[in-house]
Amino acid sequence: MIEQILPPFVTAADTVDDRLGGPLFPEEEAVIAAAVDKRRREFTTARACARLAMRKLDRPPAPILPGVRGEPLWPGDLVGSITHCTGYRGAVVGLNTTVASIGIDAEPAEALPPGVLEAVALPEERQAIRALRRAHPSIPWDRLLFCAKESVYKAWYPLANCWLNFEDAVIHFDPARGTFGARLLVTGPRVNGRRINAFGGRWLAGEGLLLTAIVVPLAAPAESGAN
C-alpha cells in the first residue's frame, strides 16, 4: 500500500499480517528476548519488511537494532523508517546518497480516543480538523493528524538527534491532493548546510488504515523539504 505515496527513489515493503516473519539476527533476538508475543510479532515482521525493502536496493540482510529512542539503526549507506499498527507492518528504505531522512506511520482509520486530539493538536490545527470533518466526514482527520505528526517526528529525529514535541510543528492537509505540510515552530535541522524549516508528505486512507510518509531528498530545497 505505502508505495502509492512514495517517490520512485526509495523502496518499500509492507504487509497486513505476520506471515512474512523469518529469522532474526542474534542481536535482534536479544532486544526482544523478554517481549510479549504481540511485540515479538510486530518486531519480527517489521524487520522482514525492512529486509525485503533493502533487497530491492541490492543490499544484503543485516540486523536493524533500535536506537536510544527506539529509532531503527540502518546498516551501511541506508536510511529508512519502520511502522506497525494493528493489521499493518511496513518499512521504507533509501540510499543516503539521495535521501536525507524518511518518516512513515500507520494508524487504524478510526477516531482518536477522547482528549487525545487536545493533547497533540495546536488550536489552529483543531480548527482545521473541524472544517475538514464537515467537508470530508469519511476521513478520521484527528487520527490522520496524529499519524502525520508521528511521521514528522520520525523524519526529524535522524536529522536533529533531539526530541520534537507535538506542538513544535503545525500540520496542514490538502484533501484534494492527498498531501500535507508540516511547518516547524522550532529551529530546524540542516541538510547539506541548508536549514529545513518544513517537511512535505503524502497520506493515504484505505482498507481500514491511515498511512503517512515523508521522504526528504538529500538535495531538496531547504524551504520545502518535500518529497
Residue pairs with C-beta under 8 A, 6 or more apart in sequence:
1 14
1 88
1 90
1 204
1 206
1 207
1 209
1 211
2 12
2 14
2 90
2 92
2 104
2 106
2 204
2 211
2 213
3 12
3 14
4 204
5 178
5 201
5 202
5 203
5 204
5 211
5 212
5 213
6 12
6 92
6 202
6 213
6 215
6 227
7 215
7 217
7 227
9 94
9 95
9 98
9 99
9 217
10 92
10 93
10 94
10 99
10 102
10 215
11 53
11 54
11 56
11 57
11 92
11 93
11 94
12 53
12 90
12 91
12 92
12 93
13 48
13 49
13 50
13 52
13 53
13 56
13 90
13 91
14 49
14 88
14 89
14 90
14 91
15 45
15 48
15 49
15 88
15 89
15 90
16 87
16 88
16 207
17 45
17 87
18 41
18 44
18 45
18 89
20 45
20 48
20 49
20 52
20 89
21 44
21 45
21 48
22 44
22 47
22 48
22 51
24 32
24 43
24 44
24 47
24 63
25 62
25 63
27 63
27 65
28 43
28 47
28 63
28 64
28 65
31 43
31 65
31 66
32 39
32 40
32 43
32 44
35 43
42 84
42 89
45 84
45 89
46 82
46 83
46 84
46 89
46 90
46 91
47 64
47 82
49 82
49 89
49 90
49 91
50 64
50 72
50 80
50 82
50 91
50 93
51 61
51 62
51 64
52 91
53 80
53 91
53 92
53 93
54 60
54 61
54 62
54 78
54 93
55 61
56 93
57 78
57 93
57 94
57 95
59 75
59 76
59 78
59 93
62 75
62 76
63 75
64 72
64 73
64 74
64 75
64 82
65 72
65 73
66 72
66 73
67 73
69 157
69 163
71 154
71 157
71 158
72 80
72 81
72 82
74 80
74 93
77 95
77 96
77 97
78 93
78 94
78 95
78 96
79 93
79 94
79 95
79 96
79 99
79 100
79 101
79 102
79 158
80 91
80 92
80 93
80 94
80 102
81 91
81 92
81 102
81 103
81 104
81 151
81 154
81 155
82 90
82 91
82 104
83 89
83 90
83 91
83 104
83 105
83 106
83 150
84 90
84 106
85 106
85 107
85 108
85 209
86 108
87 108
87 208
87 209
88 106
88 209
88 211
90 104
90 106
90 211
91 104
92 102
92 104
92 213
92 215
93 102
94 102
94 215
96 218
97 218
98 217
98 218
98 219
99 215
99 216
99 217
99 218
100 159
100 191
100 192
100 216
100 217
100 218
100 220
101 155
101 156
101 158
101 159
101 191
101 214
101 215
101 216
102 154
102 155
102 213
102 214
102 215
102 216
103 150
103 151
103 152
103 153
103 154
103 155
103 156
103 199
103 201
103 213
103 214
104 151
104 154
104 211
104 212
104 213
104 214
105 147
105 148
105 150
105 151
105 154
105 211
105 212
106 147
106 209
106 210
106 211
107 143
107 144
107 146
107 147
107 150
107 209
107 210
108 143
108 208
108 209
108 210
109 139
109 140
109 143
109 205
109 206
109 208
109 209
109 210
110 140
110 143
111 140
111 142
111 143
112 140
112 142
112 143
112 146
116 142
116 146
117 126
117 129
117 142
117 145
117 146
118 126
119 166
120 145
120 146
120 149
120 166
121 129
121 142
121 145
121 166
122 167
122 170
124 170
125 145
125 170
125 171
128 172
128 173
129 141
129 142
129 145
132 139
132 141
132 173
132 175
133 141
135 175
136 175
139 175
139 205
140 210
141 173
143 210
144 173
144 203
144 205
144 210
144 212
145 171
145 173
147 203
147 210
147 211
147 212
148 171
148 173
148 180
148 182
148 201
148 203
148 212
149 166
149 169
149 171
149 182
150 212
151 201
151 212
151 213
151 214
152 164
152 169
152 171
152 182
152 199
152 201
152 214
153 164
154 214
155 199
155 201
155 214
155 216
156 164
156 189
156 199
157 163
157 164
159 189
159 190
159 191
159 196
159 216
160 188
160 189
164 186
167 185
168 184
168 185
168 186
169 182
169 183
169 184
169 185
169 199
170 182
170 183
170 185
171 180
171 181
171 182
172 180
172 181
172 182
172 183
173 179
173 180
173 203
174 180
174 181
178 202
178 203
178 204
179 200
179 201
179 202
179 203
180 200
180 201
180 202
180 203
180 212
181 198
181 199
181 200
181 201
181 226
182 198
182 199
182 200
182 201
182 214
183 197
183 198
184 196
184 197
184 198
184 199
187 195
188 195
188 196
188 197
188 198
189 195
189 196
190 196
191 216
191 218
191 220
191 222
191 225
192 218
192 219
194 221
194 222
195 222
196 216
196 222
196 225
197 222
197 223
197 225
198 223
198 224
198 225
198 226
199 214
199 216
199 225
199 226
200 214
200 224
200 225
200 226
200 227
201 212
201 213
201 214
201 215
201 226
201 227
202 212
202 213
202 227
203 210
203 211
203 212
203 213
204 210
204 211
204 212
205 211
213 227
214 227
215 227
216 225
216 227
217 227
220 226
